[in-house]
Amino acid sequence: MLFELFWTFLKIGFMSFGGGYAMLPVIEHAALKEGWMTTQQYTEAIALAGMAPGPVAMNSAVYVGYTASGWIGSLIASLGIVFPSAIIMFLVATIFYRVYDNHWVQAALNGMKPAVIALIAYAAYTMTIHSGFITGFSVSTFASMAIFIAALIAMIRFRVHPLAMILVSGIVGILIYA
């Protein structure tokens, strides 16, 4: 039973992509197929996994493993779902470390920066709109947009470290909205 639990979550970890929410249907299929949970139990597991801190797929694996075989099952399922990522990251980091100083690799990384910043900006915008934080144009909206644009300019133009930007943004947000 424990080997089957580990093997199932190892396969899920190797074959999944797109983040934790993309893994949930695969985890559900495995949990129901193997008889580790009922549909109602899995629905409750997803609710708990979403509320608990940490990655939702990992939380789901812990819960399914616990339901299947107690605390040892949760440990085995956790190891199974994390092991593939650890192997892949180790291999990629080893290769990347060897080619990092290459001119072409540096050019590619520099070319990706604007795209990554745009994706983060879009995600921030959509989450802000959908959360109801910004409900129209107001002083609060203008201040939020000004802080965001200033942070982007500082990070790009003056090469401010992202950690420093997070800390300064948090302090400014507390001062404005507290």
N, C-alpha and C positions, 0 to 999 in steps of 0.2 A: 504494500500500500504506500509506504513512504517513497520507494523508488518511483512508483507510478506518479505520485504527486510531484516529485522533483522533475521527472522526465517531462511531464505535461507542461509545467511552468517554464522549464528550460526551452522547450519548443516555442511556447508563446513568446518568451523573451527574445529568441532568435528571429522569429518570423514577424514580429510586430514592428510597426513604424507609425509615426504620426502622433506620438504622445500617449499618455495614459488613457484618455477617453476613447481613443481608437482601439485600445486593447480590451476594453470592457466586454464587447460582444463575444470575443474569442474566449475570454475567461468564463463568461456565462455559459457558452456552449460546452466547454470542458467540464465545468462544475455540474451542470445538469446531466450531461452524457455519462459521467462517471458516477453519478448518484451521490455526490458529496453534499449537494444542497438541493432544495426545492426552488421553484421560481420565486415564491414569496420570500424565502430566506435570502436569495440572491438580491432581490429588490431592496431588502433591508440592509444587506451588506453594502450596496452601492450608496445608499443614503448615509450610512455610517462612514464609509470611505470618503465621501465628499465633505463631510463635516469635520473629520479628523485632520489634523495637520499632516502634511506630507503628500507624496504623489498618490493619486487616486488608484492607479493600477497596483502599486505596491501595497497600499492599504487593502485593496480587494484581495490580493494574493494572500496576505496575512489572515484575513477573515475566512477565506475559503479553506486555507490550510488548517486553521484552528477548528473549523467545523468538521473537517475530514479526519484529523488526527490529533487534536489538542495542540498544546504549545509547541511540541516537536514538529507537528505538521505545518504550523505557521512559520517556523524557522526554515523548514525544508522548502516550502513554497516561496519564501522570500529569497532564499539562496538561488533557487531555480530561475526566478524572474530577473534577478540582478546579475547573475553570472555572465550571461551573454553580453550585456552592456559593458561589463568590466573587461572582458576579453577583447571586444571590439575597440574600446577606448585605449587599452594598452597597446594594441597593434597599430592603431592610427597614430597615437602619440609617438611611438617608436619611429614610424616612418616619417611623420611630420617633423620630428626633431632633426632628422638627417637632412631634410630638404628645406628647412625654414629659411636659411640664409640665401637660397637661390633667388636670383633677380625676378624670375617669372612668378614664383610663388608669392613674393612680396607684392608684385604688381597686381596679382589676382586678389590678394587679401585687401589691398588698398582700394581696389575697384568694388569690392563687396561692401565696404563701409557705408556708402550712401544708401544702398539697398536695405541693409540691416536697420539703419536709422529710420528709413521710411516705413519699414514694417513695424518697428516699435512705435513710431508716431501714430500710425494707423490703428494699431491695437489700443493705444492709450485713448485715441479719439473715440473709437467705437465703444470701448468700455465706459468711458465717461458719458457718452450720449445714452447708452442703454441702461446705465445705472440710475439715470435721472439726476446726476450731480449737476449737469448743465441743462437747464430747461428753457433756454432762450438767451438772448444777449443781455448781459448785465455787467456790473462792475466785477462781480466774482468771475464771470466768464472771461472778461478781458484780462483780469489778473492771472487767471490760470493759463491762458494762452500766452501771455507775456512771459511768465516764468518758464513755460515749456520752450518757447522760442529762444529765450536767453540761455537756457541750459544747452540746447542744441548748438547754438553759436559758440558758446564757451568750449564745449567738447570738441567741436570741429576745428575752430579757428585757433584756439589757444591750447589745444591738446590737454585739457583738464582731465585728470583721472576720473573714471566713472564713479568710484567709491566716494571721492571728494564731492562730486556732483550730487550724489544721492544724499549725502549728509547735509550739504548746503540747501538742497531743495526741500528736505524734510524740515529743517529749521525755518526756512522762509515760509513754508506752508503752515507750520505751527503759529508763527507770528501773525500771518494774515488771517487765518481761519479760527484761531483760538479765542 
